[in-house]
Amino acid sequence: MSDLGNKEIFAKNLKYYMDYFNKNRNDICNALHIPYTTFTDWYNGVTYPRIDKIEMLANYFNIKKSDLIENKYKNSLDEFEILFDKNKNILTDDDKETIKFLIEKRKREIDKQMHNNG
């Protein structure tokens, strides 16, 4: 299945950028005049916004539309999270801290890369 039009991927990316820019639903709804319930459906992956709304959101965050609609992380972090979930019961607390450090480091690298490309 194509990533384009995928409600879950859009919701994940939307949450990522909201967290990255320290914005909440009310901030965005008020700034863009979007009904809170509509935005919440996008946020929860219930519905998918029209392209004009995706463009509004991309402009709001000063990112590309593709940053909201494409799964940019599927080959790195998603697979790592699955691997971690499968093996978390056998990891020590030190192992978990090391993995957490590596994940946060990689996220910062991705953020920097995305910022430089945007």
DSSP file (Angstrom, degrees, kcal/mol; ACC not computed):
  #  RESIDUE AA STRUCTURE BP1 BP2  ACC     N-H-->O    O-->H-N    N-H-->O    O-->H-N    TCO  KAPPA ALPHA  PHI   PSI    X-CA   Y-CA   Z-CA
    1    1 A M              0   0    0      0, 0.0     2,-0.1     0, 0.0     5,-0.0   0.000 360.0 360.0 360.0 139.7    0.0    0.0    0.0
    2    2 A S        -     0   0    0      1,-0.1     0, 0.0     2,-0.1     0, 0.0  -0.382 360.0-135.5 -68.8 147.3    1.2    3.5   -0.8
    3    3 A D  S >  S+     0   0    0      2,-0.1     3,-2.0    -2,-0.1     7,-0.2   0.787  79.1  99.9 -71.9 -27.5    2.1    5.8    2.1
    4    4 A L  T 3  S+     0   0    0      1,-0.3     3,-0.1     5,-0.1    -2,-0.1  -0.386  91.5  14.9 -65.2 132.3    0.3    8.6    0.4
    5    5 A G  T 3  S+     0   0    0      1,-0.3     2,-0.7    64,-0.2    -1,-0.3   0.531  87.7 145.3  82.5   5.9   -3.2    9.1    1.8
    6    6 A N    <>  -     0   0    0     -3,-2.0     4,-2.3    63,-0.4    -1,-0.3  -0.695  37.7-159.6 -82.9 114.7   -2.3    7.0    4.9
    7    7 A K  H  > S+     0   0    0     -2,-0.7     4,-2.6     1,-0.2    -1,-0.2   0.861  89.2  52.1 -62.1 -38.5   -4.1    8.5    7.9
    8    8 A E  H  > S+     0   0    0      2,-0.2     4,-2.4     1,-0.2    -1,-0.2   0.901 110.1  47.4 -69.0 -40.3   -1.8    6.8   10.4
    9    9 A I  H  > S+     0   0    0      2,-0.2     4,-2.6     1,-0.2     5,-0.2   0.924 112.9  49.4 -66.1 -43.4    1.3    8.1    8.8
   10   10 A F  H  X S+     0   0    0     -4,-2.3     4,-2.9     1,-0.2    -2,-0.2   0.944 111.7  48.7 -59.4 -47.2   -0.1   11.6    8.5
   11   11 A A  H  X S+     0   0    0     -4,-2.6     4,-2.5     1,-0.2    -2,-0.2   0.907 111.6  49.7 -60.3 -43.0   -1.2   11.5   12.2
   12   12 A K  H  X S+     0   0    0     -4,-2.4     4,-2.1     2,-0.2    -1,-0.2   0.927 113.8  44.9 -62.1 -45.6    2.3   10.3   13.3
   13   13 A N  H  X S+     0   0    0     -4,-2.6     4,-2.4    55,-0.3     5,-0.2   0.896 111.8  52.8 -66.7 -40.0    4.0   13.0   11.3
   14   14 A L  H  X S+     0   0    0     -4,-2.9     4,-2.4    54,-0.2    -2,-0.2   0.933 110.6  47.2 -60.1 -46.9    1.6   15.7   12.6
   15   15 A K  H  X S+     0   0    0     -4,-2.5     4,-2.5     1,-0.2     5,-0.2   0.893 109.8  54.8 -61.6 -40.0    2.3   14.7   16.2
   16   16 A Y  H  X S+     0   0    0     -4,-2.1     4,-2.8     1,-0.2    -2,-0.2   0.947 111.7  42.1 -59.0 -49.9    6.0   14.7   15.5
   17   17 A Y  H  X S+     0   0    0     -4,-2.4     4,-2.4     2,-0.2    -1,-0.2   0.839 111.9  54.8 -71.3 -32.0    5.9   18.3   14.2
   18   18 A M  H  <>S+     0   0    0     -4,-2.4     5,-3.0    -5,-0.2     4,-0.3   0.934 113.7  42.1 -62.3 -44.4    3.6   19.4   16.9
   19   19 A D  H ><5S+     0   0    0     -4,-2.5     3,-0.9     3,-0.2    -2,-0.2   0.923 113.4  52.7 -66.6 -44.5    6.0   18.1   19.5
   20   20 A Y  H 3<5S+     0   0    0     -4,-2.8    -2,-0.2     1,-0.3    -1,-0.2   0.885 118.5  35.5 -59.7 -41.3    9.1   19.4   17.6
   21   21 A F  T 3<5S-     0   0    0     -4,-2.4    -1,-0.3    -5,-0.1    -2,-0.2   0.316 110.8-120.2 -97.6   7.6    7.6   22.9   17.5
   22   22 A N  T < 5 +     0   0    0     -3,-0.9     2,-0.4    -4,-0.3    -3,-0.2   0.928  61.9 146.2  55.2  51.9    6.0   22.7   20.9
   23   23 A K      < -     0   0    0     -5,-3.0     2,-0.2    -6,-0.2    -1,-0.2  -0.902  33.3-155.6-117.2 146.6    2.5   23.3   19.6
   24   24 A N     >  -     0   0    0     -2,-0.4     4,-1.9     1,-0.1     5,-0.2  -0.643  37.0 -95.5-112.4 176.9   -0.8   21.9   20.9
   25   25 A R  H  > S+     0   0    0      1,-0.2     4,-2.9    -2,-0.2     5,-0.2   0.889 123.0  52.3 -60.1 -41.5   -4.1   21.3   19.1
   26   26 A N  H  > S+     0   0    0      1,-0.2     4,-2.6     2,-0.2     5,-0.3   0.909 106.2  54.5 -63.5 -40.9   -5.6   24.6   20.3
   27   27 A D  H  > S+     0   0    0      1,-0.2     4,-2.2     2,-0.2    -1,-0.2   0.944 114.8  39.5 -54.3 -50.0   -2.6   26.5   19.1
   28   28 A I  H  X S+     0   0    0     -4,-1.9     4,-2.6     2,-0.2     6,-0.2   0.921 114.7  51.1 -71.2 -44.9   -3.0   25.1   15.6
   29   29 A C  H  X>S+     0   0    0     -4,-2.9     5,-1.5     1,-0.2     4,-1.1   0.910 114.1  45.0 -60.0 -42.4   -6.8   25.2   15.4
   30   30 A N  H  <5S+     0   0    0     -4,-2.6    -1,-0.2    -5,-0.2    -2,-0.2   0.914 115.1  46.9 -68.2 -42.5   -6.8   28.9   16.5
   31   31 A A  H  <5S+     0   0    0     -4,-2.2    -2,-0.2    -5,-0.3    -1,-0.2   0.868 124.5  31.1 -67.7 -36.6   -4.0   29.9   14.2
   32   32 A L  H  <5S-     0   0    0     -4,-2.6    -1,-0.2    -5,-0.2    -2,-0.2   0.417 103.4-122.0-105.3   0.2   -5.5   28.2   11.1
   33   33 A H  T  <5 +     0   0    0     -4,-1.1    -3,-0.2    -5,-0.2    -4,-0.1   0.927  57.5 152.9  57.6  47.9   -9.2   28.5   12.0
   34   34 A I      < -     0   0    0     -5,-1.5    -1,-0.2    -6,-0.2    -2,-0.1  -0.915  52.6-107.0-106.4 132.0   -9.7   24.7   11.9
   35   35 A P     >  -     0   0    0      0, 0.0     4,-2.5     0, 0.0     5,-0.2  -0.334  25.4-129.5 -57.7 137.1  -12.5   23.2   14.0
   36   36 A Y  H  > S+     0   0    0      1,-0.2     4,-2.6     2,-0.2     5,-0.2   0.877 106.9  52.2 -57.7 -41.1  -11.0   21.4   16.9
   37   37 A T  H  > S+     0   0    0      2,-0.2     4,-1.8     1,-0.2    -1,-0.2   0.882 109.2  50.0 -66.6 -37.1  -13.0   18.2   16.3
   38   38 A T  H  > S+     0   0    0      2,-0.2     4,-1.7    -3,-0.2    -2,-0.2   0.945 112.7  46.6 -63.3 -48.2  -11.8   18.1   12.6
   39   39 A F  H  X S+     0   0    0     -4,-2.5     4,-2.9     1,-0.2    -2,-0.2   0.892 109.1  55.1 -62.2 -39.6   -8.2   18.5   13.7
   40   40 A T  H  X S+     0   0    0     -4,-2.6     4,-2.2     1,-0.2     6,-0.2   0.866 104.4  54.2 -63.1 -36.5   -8.6   15.8   16.4
   41   41 A D  H  <>S+     0   0    0     -4,-1.8     5,-2.7     2,-0.2     6,-1.2   0.897 111.9  44.3 -64.0 -39.6   -9.8   13.4   13.8
   42   42 A W  H ><5S+     0   0    0     -4,-1.7     3,-1.4     3,-0.2    -2,-0.2   0.936 112.9  52.2 -65.5 -46.0   -6.6   14.1   11.8
   43   43 A Y  H 3<5S+     0   0    0     -4,-2.9    -2,-0.2     1,-0.3    -1,-0.2   0.839 113.4  43.5 -59.3 -37.6   -4.5   13.9   14.9
   44   44 A N  T 3<5S-     0   0    0     -4,-2.2    -1,-0.3    -5,-0.2    -2,-0.2   0.388 114.1-114.0 -92.1   2.8   -5.9   10.5   15.8
   45   45 A G  T < 5S+     0   0    0     -3,-1.4    -3,-0.2    -4,-0.3   -37,-0.1   0.738  81.7 122.4  73.0  22.4   -5.8    9.1   12.3
   46   46 A V  S   <S+     0   0    0     -5,-2.7     2,-0.3    -6,-0.2    -4,-0.2   0.888  78.1  12.4 -81.7 -42.6   -9.5    8.9   12.0
   47   47 A T  S    S-     0   0    0     -6,-1.2    -2,-0.2    -9,-0.2    -1,-0.2  -0.846  71.2-127.5-130.4 168.0   -9.7   11.0    8.8
   48   48 A Y        -     0   0    0     -2,-0.3   -41,-0.1    -3,-0.1    -6,-0.1  -0.962  29.1-121.5-118.4 131.9   -7.3   12.4    6.3
   49   49 A P        -     0   0    0      0, 0.0   -44,-0.0     0, 0.0     2,-0.0  -0.282  27.9-102.4 -72.9 157.4   -7.2   16.2    5.5
   50   50 A R    >>  -     0   0    0      1,-0.1     4,-2.0     4,-0.0     3,-0.7  -0.331  39.1-104.1 -68.1 160.4   -7.8   17.7    2.1
   51   51 A I  H 3> S+     0   0    0      1,-0.3     4,-2.5     2,-0.2     5,-0.2   0.831 120.5  57.9 -60.4 -34.6   -4.7   18.8    0.2
   52   52 A D  H 3> S+     0   0    0      1,-0.2     4,-1.8     2,-0.2    -1,-0.3   0.861 108.0  47.1 -65.7 -32.9   -5.4   22.5    0.9
   53   53 A K  H <> S+     0   0    0     -3,-0.7     4,-2.5     2,-0.2    -2,-0.2   0.866 109.7  52.8 -74.8 -36.5   -5.4   21.7    4.7
   54   54 A I  H  X S+     0   0    0     -4,-2.0     4,-2.6     2,-0.2    -2,-0.2   0.914 109.9  49.5 -62.0 -41.6   -2.2   19.8    4.3
   55   55 A E  H  X S+     0   0    0     -4,-2.5     4,-2.5     2,-0.2    -2,-0.2   0.901 109.2  51.6 -64.6 -40.7   -0.7   22.8    2.6
   56   56 A M  H  X S+     0   0    0     -4,-1.8     4,-2.3     2,-0.2    -2,-0.2   0.927 112.1  46.4 -59.5 -45.2   -1.9   25.1    5.4
   57   57 A L  H  X S+     0   0    0     -4,-2.5     4,-2.3     2,-0.2    -2,-0.2   0.909 111.2  51.3 -65.6 -42.1   -0.3   22.9    8.0
   58   58 A A  H  X>S+     0   0    0     -4,-2.6     5,-2.6     1,-0.2     4,-0.9   0.918 112.0  47.1 -61.6 -43.0    3.0   22.6    6.0
   59   59 A N  H  <5S+     0   0    0     -4,-2.5     3,-0.3     3,-0.2    -1,-0.2   0.894 109.3  54.7 -64.3 -39.5    3.1   26.4    5.7
   60   60 A Y  H  <5S+     0   0    0     -4,-2.3    -2,-0.2     1,-0.2    -1,-0.2   0.912 117.1  35.5 -59.3 -44.5    2.3   26.7    9.5
   61   61 A F  H  <5S-     0   0    0     -4,-2.3    -1,-0.2    -5,-0.1    -2,-0.2   0.526 109.1-124.5 -86.7  -6.6    5.3   24.5   10.4
   62   62 A N  T  <5S+     0   0    0     -4,-0.9     2,-0.2    -3,-0.3    -3,-0.2   0.938  71.1 119.4  58.6  49.4    7.4   25.8    7.5
   63   63 A I      < -     0   0    0     -5,-2.6    -1,-0.2    -6,-0.1     2,-0.2  -0.769  69.9 -86.6-130.4 175.3    8.0   22.3    6.1
   64   64 A K    >>  -     0   0    0     -2,-0.2     3,-1.1     1,-0.1     4,-0.6  -0.558  32.3-120.9 -83.3 152.1    7.2   20.5    2.9
   65   65 A K  H >> S+     0   0    0      1,-0.3     3,-1.6    -2,-0.2     4,-1.4   0.883 114.3  62.1 -56.9 -37.5    3.8   18.8    2.4
   66   66 A S  H 3> S+     0   0    0      1,-0.3     4,-2.2     2,-0.2    -1,-0.3   0.792  91.5  66.0 -61.6 -26.6    5.7   15.6    1.9
   67   67 A D  H <4 S+     0   0    0     -3,-1.1    -1,-0.3     1,-0.2    -2,-0.2   0.771 108.2  40.2 -65.4 -23.7    7.0   15.9    5.4
   68   68 A L  H << S+     0   0    0     -3,-1.6   -55,-0.3    -4,-0.6   -54,-0.2   0.751 123.2  35.8 -92.4 -27.8    3.4   15.4    6.6
   69   69 A I  H  < S+     0   0    0     -4,-1.4   -63,-0.4   -56,-0.1     2,-0.3   0.609 101.7  74.6-108.7 -11.5    2.3   12.8    4.2
   70   70 A E  S  < S-     0   0    0     -4,-2.2     2,-1.3    -5,-0.2     3,-0.1  -0.787  78.2-121.5-105.9 147.9    5.2   10.5    3.6
   71   71 A N        +     0   0    0     -2,-0.3     3,-0.5     1,-0.2    -4,-0.1  -0.714  37.1 170.5 -84.9  96.1    6.7    7.9    6.0
   72   72 A K  S    S+     0   0    0     -2,-1.3     3,-0.2     1,-0.2    -1,-0.2   0.627  71.2  45.6 -82.4 -14.5   10.2    9.2    6.3
   73   73 A Y  S >>>S+     0   0    0      1,-0.1     5,-1.5    -3,-0.1     3,-1.4   0.355  72.5 109.4-113.2   5.3   11.3    6.9    9.1
   74   74 A K  T 345S+     0   0    0     -3,-0.5     5,-0.5     1,-0.3    -1,-0.1   0.778  82.0  46.2 -62.6 -28.0   10.0    3.5    8.2
   75   75 A N  T 345S+     0   0    0     -3,-0.2    -1,-0.3     3,-0.1    -2,-0.1   0.592 124.6  24.7 -90.6  -9.0   13.5    2.0    7.5
   76   76 A S  T <>5S+     0   0    0     -3,-1.4     4,-1.6     3,-0.1    -2,-0.1   0.716 127.0  22.4-116.9 -74.7   15.2    3.3   10.6
   77   77 A L  H  X5S+     0   0    0     -4,-0.5     4,-2.7     1,-0.2     5,-0.2   0.884 118.7  55.3 -72.0 -38.8   13.3    4.1   13.7
   78   78 A D  H  ><S+     0   0    0     -5,-1.5     4,-2.1     1,-0.2    -1,-0.2   0.936 111.1  44.8 -60.9 -46.3   10.2    2.0   13.1
   79   79 A E  H  > S+     0   0    0     -5,-0.5     4,-2.3    -6,-0.3    -1,-0.2   0.880 113.3  51.7 -64.7 -37.1   12.2   -1.2   12.6
   80   80 A F  H  X S+     0   0    0     -4,-1.6     4,-2.7     2,-0.2    -2,-0.2   0.905 108.3  50.9 -66.4 -40.7   14.3   -0.4   15.6
   81   81 A E  H  X S+     0   0    0     -4,-2.7     4,-2.7     2,-0.2    -2,-0.2   0.896 110.3  49.7 -63.6 -39.8   11.2    0.2   17.8
   82   82 A I  H  X S+     0   0    0     -4,-2.1     4,-2.2     2,-0.2    -2,-0.2   0.933 111.9  48.3 -63.1 -45.7    9.8   -3.2   16.7
   83   83 A L  H  X S+     0   0    0     -4,-2.3     4,-1.3     1,-0.2    -2,-0.2   0.913 112.5  48.8 -60.1 -44.1   13.1   -4.9   17.5
   84   84 A F  H >X S+     0   0    0     -4,-2.7     4,-1.1     1,-0.2     3,-0.5   0.937 110.0  51.0 -61.8 -47.3   13.2   -3.2   20.9
   85   85 A D  H 3< S+     0   0    0     -4,-2.7     3,-0.4     1,-0.2     4,-0.3   0.881 109.2  51.3 -59.4 -39.2    9.6   -4.2   21.7
   86   86 A K  H 3< S+     0   0    0     -4,-2.2    -1,-0.2     1,-0.2    -2,-0.2   0.804 122.5  30.2 -67.3 -28.4   10.3   -7.8   20.9
   87   87 A N  H X< S+     0   0    0     -4,-1.3     3,-1.5    -3,-0.5     4,-0.5   0.332  83.0 106.5-116.0   7.2   13.3   -8.0   23.1
   88   88 A K  G >< S+     0   0    0     -4,-1.1     3,-0.8    -3,-0.4    -1,-0.1   0.768  73.8  64.1 -63.7 -24.8   12.7   -5.5   25.9
   89   89 A N  G 3  S+     0   0    0     -4,-0.3    -1,-0.3     1,-0.2    -2,-0.1   0.748 104.3  45.9 -70.7 -21.9   12.0   -8.3   28.5
   90   90 A I  G <  S+     0   0    0     -3,-1.5     2,-0.3     2,-0.1    -1,-0.2   0.455  92.9 101.4 -99.2  -0.8   15.6   -9.5   28.2
   91   91 A L    <   -     0   0    0     -3,-0.8     2,-0.1    -4,-0.5    -3,-0.0  -0.599  66.7-132.3 -87.0 143.6   17.3   -6.1   28.4
   92   92 A T     >  -     0   0    0     -2,-0.3     4,-2.3     1,-0.1     5,-0.2  -0.381  31.0-104.7 -79.9 168.7   18.9   -4.8   31.6
   93   93 A D  H  > S+     0   0    0      1,-0.2     4,-2.2     2,-0.2     5,-0.2   0.877 124.9  52.8 -61.9 -37.0   18.2   -1.3   32.8
   94   94 A D  H  > S+     0   0    0      2,-0.2     4,-2.3     1,-0.2    -1,-0.2   0.908 107.6  51.1 -64.1 -41.7   21.6   -0.2   31.5
   95   95 A D  H  > S+     0   0    0      1,-0.2     4,-2.6     2,-0.2    -2,-0.2   0.928 110.1  49.7 -59.2 -45.2   20.8   -1.7   28.1
   96   96 A K  H  X S+     0   0    0     -4,-2.3     4,-2.7     1,-0.2    -2,-0.2   0.892 110.3  49.8 -63.1 -40.9   17.5    0.2   28.0
   97   97 A E  H  X S+     0   0    0     -4,-2.2     4,-2.3     2,-0.2    -1,-0.2   0.899 111.3  49.2 -64.9 -40.1   19.3    3.5   28.9
   98   98 A T  H  X S+     0   0    0     -4,-2.3     4,-2.3     2,-0.2    -2,-0.2   0.927 113.1  46.6 -64.0 -45.1   21.9    2.9   26.2
   99   99 A I  H  X S+     0   0    0     -4,-2.6     4,-2.6     2,-0.2    -2,-0.2   0.911 110.9  52.1 -64.0 -42.9   19.2    2.2   23.6
  100  100 A K  H  X S+     0   0    0     -4,-2.7     4,-2.5     1,-0.2     5,-0.2   0.920 109.6  50.2 -59.0 -44.0   17.2    5.2   24.7
  101  101 A F  H  X S+     0   0    0     -4,-2.3     4,-2.3     1,-0.2    -2,-0.2   0.921 111.4  48.2 -59.6 -45.3   20.4    7.4   24.3
  102  102 A L  H  X S+     0   0    0     -4,-2.3     4,-2.4     2,-0.2    -2,-0.2   0.886 111.2  49.9 -64.8 -39.8   21.0    6.0   20.8
  103  103 A I  H  X S+     0   0    0     -4,-2.6     4,-2.6     2,-0.2    -1,-0.2   0.934 112.1  47.2 -64.7 -45.7   17.4    6.6   19.7
  104  104 A E  H  X S+     0   0    0     -4,-2.5     4,-2.1     1,-0.2    -2,-0.2   0.895 111.8  51.2 -64.0 -38.8   17.4   10.2   21.0
  105  105 A K  H  X S+     0   0    0     -4,-2.3     4,-2.0    -5,-0.2    -1,-0.2   0.930 111.4  47.3 -61.9 -45.6   20.7   10.8   19.2
  106  106 A R  H  X S+     0   0    0     -4,-2.4     4,-2.5     1,-0.2    -2,-0.2   0.894 109.5  53.5 -65.2 -39.7   19.4    9.4   16.0
  107  107 A K  H  X S+     0   0    0     -4,-2.6     4,-2.8     1,-0.2    -1,-0.2   0.907 108.3  50.2 -61.5 -41.2   16.2   11.5   16.3
  108  108 A R  H  X S+     0   0    0     -4,-2.1     4,-2.5     2,-0.2    -1,-0.2   0.898 110.1  50.7 -63.5 -39.5   18.3   14.6   16.7
  109  109 A E  H  X S+     0   0    0     -4,-2.0     4,-2.5     2,-0.2    -2,-0.2   0.916 111.9  47.1 -63.0 -43.1   20.3   13.7   13.6
  110  110 A I  H  X S+     0   0    0     -4,-2.5     4,-3.0     2,-0.2     5,-0.2   0.916 111.3  51.5 -64.2 -43.9   17.1   13.2   11.6
  111  111 A D  H  X S+     0   0    0     -4,-2.8     4,-2.5     1,-0.2    -2,-0.2   0.931 111.9  46.4 -58.0 -46.3   15.8   16.5   12.9
  112  112 A K  H  X S+     0   0    0     -4,-2.5     4,-2.3     2,-0.2    -1,-0.2   0.911 113.7  48.8 -62.9 -43.0   18.9   18.3   11.8
  113  113 A Q  H  X S+     0   0    0     -4,-2.5     4,-1.7     2,-0.2    -2,-0.2   0.915 112.9  47.1 -63.5 -44.4   18.8   16.5    8.4
  114  114 A M  H  X S+     0   0    0     -4,-3.0     4,-1.5     1,-0.2    -1,-0.2   0.882 111.8  51.1 -66.2 -38.2   15.2   17.4    7.9
  115  115 A H  H  < S+     0   0    0     -4,-2.5    -2,-0.2    -5,-0.2    -1,-0.2   0.900 111.0  48.0 -66.3 -40.2   15.8   21.0    8.9
  116  116 A N  H  < S+     0   0    0     -4,-2.3    -1,-0.2     1,-0.2    -2,-0.2   0.809 115.6  44.7 -70.0 -30.0   18.7   21.3    6.5
  117  117 A N  H  <        0   0    0     -4,-1.7    -1,-0.2     1,-0.2    -2,-0.2   0.689 360.0 360.0 -85.4 -19.8   16.7   19.8    3.7
  118  118 A G     <        0   0    0     -4,-1.5    -1,-0.2    -5,-0.2    -2,-0.2   0.461 360.0 360.0 -82.9 360.0   13.6   21.9    4.4
